Amino acid sequence: MTREKRIDRRGYLVAKARRVKILELVRSGMGVATAVSETGISRNTYNYYRREYREWAQEVSAAQKHIRDGRKAGKAPGGIPERFDEFVERFFPDRRPHQPQQLKIADRLDSLGPRDIYMFLIWPEAGKTSTFEDYICRKLATDPGHRFRIVSEAQDLSKRIVGTCKRRFTSEADYAAFITKFGPFYEPGQERNGKPWTTEQITLLTNPSTERDYNLVASSWSSATYGSRIDTLILDDIMSQKNYGQSEEIFSRIRGTFFNRGLEMKTLIVGTRIGPGDFYERMLDAGLVTQYEILPAADRDGNPTVPEFWEGPASRMRHTGGVCCKGFRDCPRDSRRLTAREYMELIRHQSGEDTWWAAYQQNPATVTRTTFGQLVDRCLDLDRTLGQLPVGV
């Protein structure tokens, strides 16, 4: 036997051993991505094997289906936590415990009905985005045919949500319990079968719908939506000071483009007020919002509505005569840790009254310009809107 033939023979045997190992690992319940990594080959090599060795590829697919069917058969209702926070605690242990405002957001998502448009106005950095990540992963694990669209001011924010979900769907090192219970969610090469897995949109391996029914799509408010149906539309922080002047354009775009992408589409709008006439006010004035909730940072007595939100950073700052009280109150200088209310008052001082009343209290007109602004907002009757009166009224 010539040297060249010996090399070819050796390469053939090595490749065969790798294929055998991959098949054994998949049959044992390991995901394909991990099995390929364990074997020490690239995904391109794996895809090459599937093209060249069709019978072996069919055996791998059959093994995956067998494991998947077995997992589905073992999904007794009692084995899946019904409560949102319990589900996240069990399957995403790296997440911090949810705070009350985050549980409210998840509860609103669960309670939405067809064509509902729910608006939830809340202060900045309240954990909105991480709540969406948790909710989307939970929903798609139990309903792989559901279609989410996340729309933000810029696509980068919504793409981060897609990125987090992708990691949870594929990283067996970090989310083994989640993938074992509900997966596999992804298979190398599935893109060729019309199931994309990109930074902007993903389709789960188990999605039973057509090619255009992506499970999760990231958009900016100016993105196109042609050919894409939506079950749940989430508008996440769609406004900022940067695009405040485009409020009317954003309103028209959202109404004319996104609100016609599903006959039974549900919509949740979560954001922070910017100023009078912003997108959120336009939605209310047009009578499009079916329900809304305002969660200000402070109550009427000036106490935090969610003390847990402020307690963490407050505990890391002490009364030492520095930034803790600079320019707006006398400092006790006793090295005592700040309370949640004291830290919130520091944020109010540094942000300024206009920003405080708009972004933190969801009442863009400050107390220096209106006496009863907040009270009037809370008396808003969503059944009374501008436009033609109904017949008989």
GINOR-V189368 format. One record per residue. N is the residue number from 1. RES is the residue in one letter. SS is DSSP state (2 for helix, 1 for strand, 0 for the rest). PSI is psi in radians with two decimals (none if undefined). Layout:
n: <N N>
res: <RES RES>
ss: <SS SS>
psi: <PSI PSI>
This chain:
n: <1 2 3 4 5 6 7 8 9 10 11 12 13 14 15 16 17 18 19 20 21 22 23 24 25 26 27 28 29 30 31 32 33 34 35 36 37 38 39 40 41 42 43 44 45 46 47 48 49 50 51 52 53 54 55 56 57 58 59 60 61 62 63 64 65 66 67 68 69 70 71 72 73 74 75 76 77 78 79 80 81 82 83 84 85 86 87 88 89 90 91 92 93 94 95 96 97 98 99 100 101 102 103 104 105 106 107 108 109 110 111 112 113 114 115 116 117 118 119 120 121 122 123 124 125 126 127 128 129 130 131 132 133 134 135 136 137 138 139 140 141 142 143 144 145 146 147 148 149 150 151 152 153 154 155 156 157 158 159 160 161 162 163 164 165 166 167 168 169 170 171 172 173 174 175 176 177 178 179 180 181 182 183 184 185 186 187 188 189 190 191 192 193 194 195 196 197 198 199 200 201 202 203 204 205 206 207 208 209 210 211 212 213 214 215 216 217 218 219 220 221 222 223 224 225 226 227 228 229 230 231 232 233 234 235 236 237 238 239 240 241 242 243 244 245 246 247 248 249 250 251 252 253 254 255 256 257 258 259 260 261 262 263 264 265 266 267 268 269 270 271 272 273 274 275 276 277 278 279 280 281 282 283 284 285 286 287 288 289 290 291 292 293 294 295 296 297 298 299 300 301 302 303 304 305 306 307 308 309 310 311 312 313 314 315 316 317 318 319 320 321 322 323 324 325 326 327 328 329 330 331 332 333 334 335 336 337 338 339 340 341 342 343 344 345 346 347 348 349 350 351 352 353 354 355 356 357 358 359 360 361 362 363 364 365 366 367 368 369 370 371 372 373 374 375 376 377 378 379 380 381 382 383 384 385 386 387 388 389 390 391 392 393>
res: <M T R E K R I D R R G Y L V A K A R R V K I L E L V R S G M G V A T A V S E T G I S R N T Y N Y Y R R E Y R E W A Q E V S A A Q K H I R D G R K A G K A P G G I P E R F D E F V E R F F P D R R P H Q P Q Q L K I A D R L D S L G P R D I Y M F L I W P E A G K T S T F E D Y I C R K L A T D P G H R F R I V S E A Q D L S K R I V G T C K R R F T S E A D Y A A F I T K F G P F Y E P G Q E R N G K P W T T E Q I T L L T N P S T E R D Y N L V A S S W S S A T Y G S R I D T L I L D D I M S Q K N Y G Q S E E I F S R I R G T F F N R G L E M K T L I V G T R I G P G D F Y E R M L D A G L V T Q Y E I L P A A D R D G N P T V P E F W E G P A S R M R H T G G V C C K G F R D C P R D S R R L T A R E Y M E L I R H Q S G E D T W W A A Y Q Q N P A T V T R T T F G Q L V D R C L D L D R T L G Q L P V G V>
ss: <0 0 2 2 2 2 2 2 2 2 2 2 2 2 2 2 2 2 2 2 2 2 2 2 2 2 2 0 0 0 0 2 2 2 2 2 2 2 2 0 0 0 2 2 2 2 2 2 2 2 2 2 0 2 2 2 2 2 2 2 2 2 2 2 2 2 2 2 2 2 2 2 2 0 0 0 2 2 2 0 0 0 0 2 2 2 2 2 2 2 2 0 0 0 0 0 0 0 0 2 2 2 2 2 2 2 2 2 2 2 2 0 0 0 0 0 1 1 1 1 1 1 0 0 0 0 0 2 2 2 2 2 2 2 2 2 2 2 2 2 2 2 0 0 0 0 0 1 1 1 1 1 0 0 2 2 2 2 2 2 2 2 2 2 2 2 2 2 2 2 0 0 0 0 0 2 2 2 2 2 2 2 0 0 0 0 0 0 0 2 2 2 2 0 0 0 1 0 0 0 1 1 0 0 0 0 0 0 0 0 0 0 0 0 0 1 1 1 1 1 0 0 0 0 0 0 0 0 0 0 0 1 1 1 1 1 0 0 0 0 0 0 0 2 2 2 2 2 2 2 2 2 2 2 2 2 2 2 2 2 0 0 0 0 0 1 1 1 1 1 1 0 0 0 0 0 0 0 2 2 2 2 2 2 2 0 0 0 0 0 1 1 1 1 1 0 0 1 0 0 0 0 0 1 0 0 2 2 2 2 2 2 2 2 2 0 0 1 0 0 0 0 0 0 0 0 0 0 0 0 0 0 0 0 0 0 1 0 0 2 2 2 2 2 2 2 2 2 2 2 2 0 2 2 2 2 2 2 2 2 0 0 0 0 0 0 0 0 0 0 0 0 2 2 2 2 2 2 0 0 0 0 0 0 0 0 0 0 0 0 0 0 0>
psi: <2.28 2.84 -0.71 -0.70 -0.63 -0.70 -0.76 -0.73 -0.74 -0.75 -0.68 -0.77 -0.69 -0.81 -0.69 -0.75 -0.66 -0.73 -0.72 -0.75 -0.75 -0.79 -0.72 -0.74 -0.72 -0.71 -0.46 -0.10 -0.02 2.51 2.69 -0.76 -0.76 -0.69 -0.72 -0.75 -0.72 -0.55 -0.29 0.36 2.91 2.91 -0.58 -0.69 -0.73 -0.80 -0.62 -0.78 -0.75 -0.63 -0.69 -0.50 1.40 -0.72 -0.73 -0.72 -0.69 -0.64 -0.71 -0.80 -0.71 -0.68 -0.73 -0.78 -0.69 -0.80 -0.76 -0.77 -0.67 -0.68 -0.70 -0.69 -0.48 0.11 1.26 2.53 -0.63 -0.30 -0.15 2.09 2.31 -0.65 2.43 -0.85 -0.59 -0.66 -0.83 -0.72 -0.62 -0.78 -0.32 1.20 -0.22 -0.11 2.53 2.68 2.50 2.51 2.88 -0.71 -0.55 -0.68 -0.57 -0.73 -0.81 -0.68 -0.67 -0.69 -0.71 -0.52 -0.06 2.44 3.00 2.30 0.16 2.45 1.80 2.26 2.25 1.92 2.23 2.87 2.88 2.67 0.60 0.17 0.43 -0.88 -0.76 -0.55 -0.71 -0.72 -0.79 -0.79 -0.77 -0.78 -0.72 -0.79 -0.80 -0.49 -0.65 -0.26 1.36 -0.05 -0.02 2.59 1.98 2.52 2.13 2.13 2.17 3.11 -0.82 2.69 -0.40 -0.71 -0.85 -0.52 -0.52 -0.62 -0.78 -0.74 -0.75 -0.76 -0.71 -0.74 -0.73 -0.52 -0.26 -0.40 1.65 -0.38 -0.60 -0.51 0.82 -0.76 -0.70 -0.84 -0.68 -0.69 -0.71 -0.28 -2.87 2.61 -0.36 2.52 2.26 2.31 -0.02 -0.31 -0.57 -0.29 0.32 0.37 1.51 2.72 1.31 -3.08 -0.28 -0.43 2.53 2.63 2.21 2.61 -0.60 0.05 2.11 -0.01 -2.98 3.07 -0.58 -0.16 1.26 2.56 -0.61 2.18 2.36 2.31 2.79 2.97 -0.33 0.06 2.68 2.67 0.32 2.34 0.20 2.00 2.72 2.32 -0.82 2.09 2.20 2.07 1.92 1.92 1.05 -0.19 2.66 3.11 -0.50 -0.72 0.31 -0.69 -0.18 0.32 -0.79 -0.69 -0.73 -0.78 -0.84 -0.69 -0.83 -0.80 -0.73 -0.32 -0.90 -0.52 0.06 0.50 0.20 2.22 -0.55 0.46 2.47 2.49 2.28 2.19 2.06 2.19 -3.00 2.28 2.50 -0.79 3.07 2.40 0.19 3.11 -0.72 -0.71 -0.66 -0.69 -0.75 -0.78 -0.55 -0.11 0.40 -0.38 2.12 -0.52 2.63 2.76 2.35 2.17 1.65 2.80 -0.57 2.58 -3.02 -0.44 0.04 0.18 2.60 2.36 -0.48 1.49 -0.56 -0.53 -0.61 -0.34 -0.66 -1.04 -0.54 -0.64 -0.28 0.12 2.40 2.76 1.71 0.19 0.14 -2.32 -0.35 -0.61 0.11 2.07 0.00 -0.10 2.80 2.33 2.29 -0.34 0.74 0.19 0.25 2.51 2.56 2.58 2.95 -0.72 -0.71 -0.67 -0.68 -0.67 -0.57 -0.77 -0.70 -0.78 -0.79 -0.53 -0.55 2.70 -0.71 -0.83 -0.68 -0.85 -0.53 -1.02 -0.60 -0.55 -0.09 0.58 1.56 -0.50 2.12 2.90 -0.33 -0.26 -0.31 2.51 -0.66 0.42 -0.92 -0.71 -0.67 -0.75 -0.70 -0.24 0.09 2.24 1.91 -0.26 -0.14 1.93 2.92 2.66 -3.08 2.41 2.54 2.74 2.29 -0.06 none>
